[in-house]
Amino acid sequence: MSKFKFEIPFNSEKTFKYRLFEILPGFLSWTVLLLPFLATYVSVGLTSALMIAYLILWFVKSIALNTRAIQGWRTYQNHIKIDWEELLNDVRSHDNNKNWPKWHSDNIDRITRDPNGINPNKIIHAVIVATWNEAEEILVPTLDNIVKSTAKPKDMIVLLAYEQRGGEAVEKQAIKLMKKYEKYFLVSKAVKHVDAPGEIIGKGPNITNAGLELAKIVREKGIDPKQVLVTTLDADNRPHEKYFSCLSYIYSVCHDPKFMSFQPIPMFTNNIWDVPAPMRVIATGNSYWMLIQGLRQHMLRNFSAHAQPLSALLETDFWSKRTIVEDGHQFWRSYFAFEGKHEVIPIFLPIYQDAVLAKGYRRTLKAQFIQIRRWAWGASDVAYVAKYGFSKKTKVPRGDMFFKFMRLLEGHFSWATAPLILAFGAIIPWVFNRTSFVANELPQVASKIQTIAMLGILVTLYLSFKILPPKPARYKRRRTVLMVLQWGLLPLTTIIYSSFAALYSQTRLMLGIYIGKFDITEKAVKTDSGIVTSH
């Protein structure tokens, strides 16, 4: 049983007030979606004015987001070009005589004056790879990418976290793989998680169990926990070769690094050529969004693969074992544990991940919806943040807490409503009052605004080709043409896989029909022979 005082309450422990905040995201979303219908009966003119104002707001936001996407891409490219090991060597030697950028010189000056800082010579990278029933074809590239890192693999502890319920075959595979890779790492170990009462069936309990094993290994080896950086990866996550070196550098030069977590850029491109067109659009959009968020540090939260010092994880009792969104929830868990002194630092290097691909087209479409509805379950954090953030017993800055709470609520609200309002909001007054001049003009005005806004798709199209890996030999040139035409699906994928998925999760949360199980995204591999194998 967790002794962490900021734990998510069990369903039986939830108060009436807690339930009200669980209802809030869905209530707001459904209210706003119904509002144009109701408002039209009151005043067509007012409804039309509100619709135009909303469209203009999102037009401005789209310009800002496209600008951020370009800036994020440039930053990403620059970080890939940097020799992070060479910069680390400067930090290790306190050598500030080279012709390096001012920010690097300033970092060296600062850490030279800090006797209690992180010793870059003693940083140990711990990598927890969570697996359920993925085959070797998925796990081996992940482990190989860790081995190929520019950081020293011999300074790494790699734990393959597997589930007892996965069966004997999964256990044998995990043990065999870790035995195979033990020559590369300081420690290479398969760690079995056994389901326990009070835990959801999901990733959080699995990686927390591996974290406890890591703490034991670190104690036995006499390693200072503040020198251990823990990165969590899914089975298909392949870190860029410079990721660990970059992480070491940034961790070394951070002020109070214990209160930081580190977020690389998820790039869903491992199998981007193999997946159906709707999944390509969604995967590319998700990659861009994380590029944009990296430049909006006040909005950045843990997502998928991320890193945090072991010293901090020990104080947060690792990750929550009561939610299916343990990654995003970890930000709030740390925020409250450290009395508001916690932030996420972007790492502009990629963790390459799979886009959704199951065995069969229909199963792939379904698996994508299930994945995004799981991500959208982050709306459950609204009640959690309200419970602890506005409690008199919690020592977090009230102003900061309020703005973070509002951003969280607005993010989930917009996720569920914006695509639907932008697509259909302008025609609602016309449907209910076709004789009104304003109602008849509104769709035309909206169409012009949307047409101009859609020019931003050219930015998306340009960047989508920049991030593409080389085309597999099994595909002909027409596959590249389809990569352009696929963007015609954007309105449809946004409505189905953004609005509908978010509304699904928020409505379940409203009704108290909780998602108590981590729906693992089915993994499939397409080979050069064209065969799709699912494990």
N, C-alpha and C positions, 0 to 999 in steps of 0.2 A: 504494500500500500504506500503510495506516494506521500511524503511529508511536506512536499512543496506547498507553500501557503497560498500560491496564486494558481491553483489547479482549477481546471474546468469542473464545475459541479456535476455529479451524477444526475440523471433525470429525476430521481426521487428527491434530490436536494434543491432543485430549482424552485425559487420563490415566484410569487405572482409577478413581481417587478421584473425578474429575470425573463419570464415568459413574454412580458410586454415588449421587451427589447428584442427578443427573438422574432416576434411578430412584426416589428417595426419595418425592416427592409421590404418585406413582401407587401405589407399594407401600403407603404408609400408608392411602391412600383405599380400595384394594381389601381390605386387611387389616381395616379397621374395618367395611366393609360385610359381610364374611364372618364377622366375629367373633360377632354375635348367633346365627347358625346353629350355630357351634361351641360357644359358651358354653351354649346351651340343653341340650346333651347333658351338660354338666358339672353345671350347677345352674340349674334354672328360676327359683328364687327370686332368685338373684344376678343373673341376666340381667334379670329383671323390675325389680329394684331399680335396676339401671344404666339401664334404659330410662326409668323414672320420673324419675330424677335428671337425665337428659339432656333430657327434656321440660320439666322445671321450669327448667333452665338456659336453654333457649331461650325459655321463657315470660317469664323475667325480661329476657332480651336483647331480646325483642320490645317490651316496655314501654319499655326504654331507647331503642331505635331509633325508636319512634313519637314519644317525647318529643323526641328529637333532630330528627326530621323537622319537627315543629311549630316548634321553635326555629330550625332552618335556614330555614324558610319566612319566619318573621318577620324574620330577619336579611336575607334576600334582598330582601324587600319594602322594608325600611328603606334598603338600599343603592341600590335603584332610585330612591327618592325624593330622595336626596342630590344636590345640585348640585356635582358633583366639579370642574367648571371654576372655580367660585367659590372652593372650598377651595384649588385649585391657585394661584389668583391671590393668596390670602393667603400661601401658601408662597413664591411668587415675590417678593412685596413684604415678607415677614417681618412682615406686619401681624397683630398679636395683640390688637387692641383690640375686635374685634367680639364679639358675644354668641354665640360658638360653643361646642360641647361641649368638655369638659375634655380629651378625648383629642386633639382637634384643636389646642388651645392647647399641650398638652404636646409635640406633634409639632413645632410651629413653634419652641418654645423649644429643643428638642434640636438641630434642624438649624441654627438660628442660631448655636449654639456649635460647629458642626462645619465647619471650613473646607475639609475634603476631601470633603464630601458631594456628592451629585448636584445639578447645576444644573437645576432644572425648566424653565428657559427654553430649554435646549439639548437637551432630550430628543427623540430621533428614533425614531419607531415604524417598524420594518421588519416587513412582513407577507409571509410566504411562503405562498402558496396552492397546494397540491399538487393536480394534476389528472391524470387518466389519459385517459378518453375521454368525460367529461361534456359535455353539450351546453350551449349558451349559456343555455338556460332555467334551468339550475342555477347556472352561474357568475355570470351578471349580477346576480342578487339579492345574492350574496355581496359582489361589488365595490361595488354600490350602497350596501349597509349600511356599508361602510368609508368611502365618500364622505360619508355622512350623519352621521358621527361628530361629537360635540361637540368633539373634539380637531381641530386644524387638519390637513386632508388634505395641505396643502403641507409639513407636517413629517413626511410619511410616505414610505417607500420600499416599493413594492408589487411583488413578484416573483411571476409566475405560473410555477410549476415544472411543466414537462410532460415527457413521455417520448418519446424518438425512436421507440421501438417502437410508439407510438400511431398513427404514420402521418402522411402529409402533411396530411390534413384537420385533425387535432388541432393540428399546427404552425401552419397558416394561421389557425385560429381563435384560438390563443393570441396570436400576433403582432397580429392584428386587434384583439382586445380590449384589449391593453395600449396599442396606438396610440390607441384610442378614449378611454382613461382617463388618458392622459399629461398632459392639461391640469389634472387634479385633484391630482396627487401630485408630490412632489419628484423622484421617479424612478418610472417605470412600465415594467417590462421583462419580457418572456417569456424564460425560461431553460430551455434544452433539456438534458436529462440523457441521456447515452448509456451503456448497460449496459457494465460493465467486469468483468473477472475478479475473483473474490473477493467480489463483492457478491451479495446476494440480489436477487430481483426484487421490489421493494417500495418503500414510501414513504421509508424511511430514506436510501437512496442518493440519491433524487430531491431531498429537502429539504436534504441535506448539500451536494449540488452547488450548489443555490441559495444556501446559506449561504456557500460559498466565493466565489460571484459577489458576494454582498452585502459580504463583507469587502473585496473588490477595489474596489467602488464607494465604500465608506466611506473607504478609504485615499486614493483619488483626490480625494475631496472634503475631505480633511483633518478628518474627524469623529473625535472620541475614541470608541473602541468602548464605553467604559463608559456613554456617553450614548445608546447605541442599544439599544432593547428589541425583541427579536425574538419575534413571535407566529406560530405555525404554525397554518394552517387547512386543513381539507379543502375540497373544492370546494363542498360544500353548507353550510358553516359561516357563519352570519350573526351577527356580533358585535352586541351591544346598543349603541345609539348612545353610551352613557356608558362603555363598556368601556375605551376607550383613555385617557380622562380619569382614570378611577378607577385604572387601571394606572399612569399617570404619577404620580399622587398617592402611591400606596402605595410605588412604587419610590423616590420622592424622600425619603420619611420613614423608609424602612427603615434599620436599622443593618447595615452591611456588605452592601449589596444585591447585590454580585457573587455572593454565596453563596446567593442565593435564586432559586427559580423560582416562577412565579405560575400558579395554576390557577383559571380561571373555571368556572362551572357549565354543563355541557352540558345543554341542554334539547332533547329529541328531539321537537319539536312542530311543525316546519315543515309537515309533511304529515300530522299525527296524525289528522285527520278522514278521510283517504283510505286509510289502511292497514287491513289486516284486523284483527279483534279481538285475536288472540293477539299481534300486533306492537304494538298499542296498549298492552296490559298490560305487555309487556316494556319498551317505550320509556318509559312512565311510571315504572315501577320503577327503571330506570336513572337517570332524572332525580332521583328521590328519593334514591337511594343517594349521588349526588354532593352533594346538599344536606346529607345526614347527614355525609359524609366531610369536608365543609368545616369542621364543628365538631369534628372529631377530627383535629387537625393532626398528631398523632403518627402517624396512619395515612394521611395524604394523600400521594398520589403523582401524578406527571404522567399525564394521560389525555387522549387526543385533542388538542383545541386547548389550547395552553399557551404561556407566555412565559418568556424567559430573556434576560439581558443578553448582548450580543455578546461582551463581554470574557470572560465565562465560557465561551461556546460555542467561542471560539478556543482555550481551554485544554483543552477536552474533545474537540477535533477534531470539533466539531458532534455529530451523532447517529450511532449505530451503523449500519453498512451490512451487518450480519451477522444481524440479527434482524427478525422481522415485527412485533415489539411495541416499536418504537423509542421510543414515548412513555413508557411505564412504565419501560423500561430506562434512560431518560435520567436518572431520579433516581439510580439506583445508579452510573451512569457519573460523574455529578457528585459524588456522595457520596465515591467513592474518589479522584477527581481532587483534591478539596479536603480530603482527610484527615478526612472525617467532618463537615466544616463546611459543611453544605448542608441546606436545608429548603425545603419547599413552602408558599407563602403562599396562602391561599384568596382569590379575588376573587369576591365574592357578586353577580356580574352574569352574565347568561346569554350563552352562545354558542348560538344556535338552530341545531339540526341536524335532518336528516331521520331519521324512523323508517324502518325497512327496507321498501322497496316495489320489487318487481321486476315484470316484465311477466307477470302471471299469478299465481294464488293459490298453486299448488304451488311455483313458482319463488321466491315471496316467503318461504314457509315454509323452504325450503332455504337461501335467502340469509341468513335470520336465524340459522340454526344455524351456518352457515359463519362469520358475523361473530363470534358469541360463542365459537366454538372458537378463533378467532384471538386474541381477548382472553384466553382461558384459557391460551394458549401462554405467557403471562407466568410460568407455572410453571417455564419454562426458566431464569428468573433465580435460582432456588434454588441451582443448581449454580454459577452465576456468582458469586453473593454469597458462597457457601461458599469458593470458590477464592481470592478476593481479600480477603474479610472476615476470614478466619482465618489468613491468611498473615502470617508474622513480618515480611515486608517492607512490609506495609501499615500506615500510621500512622493508623489510625482507633481511636477509643475502644472498648475491648473490650466493656465493659458495654453501651454503646449499640448496638454491632454485634450482640451476641447477641440483644437484645430485638427489634431490627429484623428479624433473620433469622427468629426464631421467629414473629413476626407475619406475615411473608411466607409461611412454610410453613403456618401455621395458616389463613391466609386461603384458600389454594388447596385445602387439605384440606377445610375446611368448605364451600367452594363446591361441591365434588364430592359430598360425603357428606350434609350436613345435610338437604336436602329429602327424600332417600330414607329416611333413618333416621326423620325426623319423620313421614313418611307411612306407612311400613310396619313400622318397628321393633317397635311394640307388639304386632303380631299374630304375629310369628315364634314366640315361646314357645308360643302357643296352637296354631299349626299343627303343631308337633312334639310337643306334650304336651297333648292336649285334656282329659285327666282331672285335670290339676293345677288346684287352686282358684286359685292365684296367676296362672297363665297365663290362666284364664278371666276373672279380674277386671281384668287389665292393660288390655285394649282399652277397657273401660268407663272406667277411670280416665284413660287417655290421651285418650279422646274428650272428656271433660269439660275437661281442660286445654287441648286444642286448640280447643274451642268458645269458651272464654273468650279465648284468644289471638287467635282470628279476629275478635274485636271490633275489634282494631286495624285491620282492613280499612276501618272507617268513617273513620279518619284518612286512609288512602290515598284513599278515595273522595272525601272532602271536598277534599283538596289536588289531586286529579286534575282537578277542575272549575275550580279556581283557576288552573291553569297553561294551560288550554285556550285557544287562539286563537279568534277568532270563527268560528262555523260557516259554511262556504261556502254560497252561495245554492243550489247544486245539491243540497244535502241537506235532507231534511224533518225534522220533529220526532222521528220514530222513531229517527233516528240518535243523538239525545241519550239516548233510552231505552237504546239498545244500549251507550252509554258506561257505563251503570250495570251492565247485565247481564253485560258482558264480564268483570267481576271474578270470576265463577264459574269462569273458566278459569285462575285464578291457580295452583292446585295443579298442574295439568297443565303449564302453561308453565314453572313453576319446575323441575319434574322433567326435562322434555325439554330446555329451553333453558338450564338451569343445571347440574344434575347430569350429564346425559348429555354435554353439550358439554364440560364440564370433564374428565370421565372419558375422553372421546375423546382430548383433547389430552394428558392425563397418561399414558395408556396408550401412545400413540405415542412420547412422550418416553421412557418406560420401555424400549420395544423398540428405540429408536434409529431410528425411522422419522420423520425430522425433517420439519417443515413448512418448506420452503426457499423458499416463494413466498408473497408477500402476496396473499391472495385478496381482491380488491377487491369491495366490496359493490356490487352492481348498483344503479344509480340510475334511477328512473323518475319521470315527472311526470304528474300527473293534472290535466287542464285542466277548465274550466267546462263544456265540451261532453261531458265524461265519457270522453275518449279518454286512454288511458295510452300514453305514448311512451317508449321506452327507447333510450338512445344508447350 
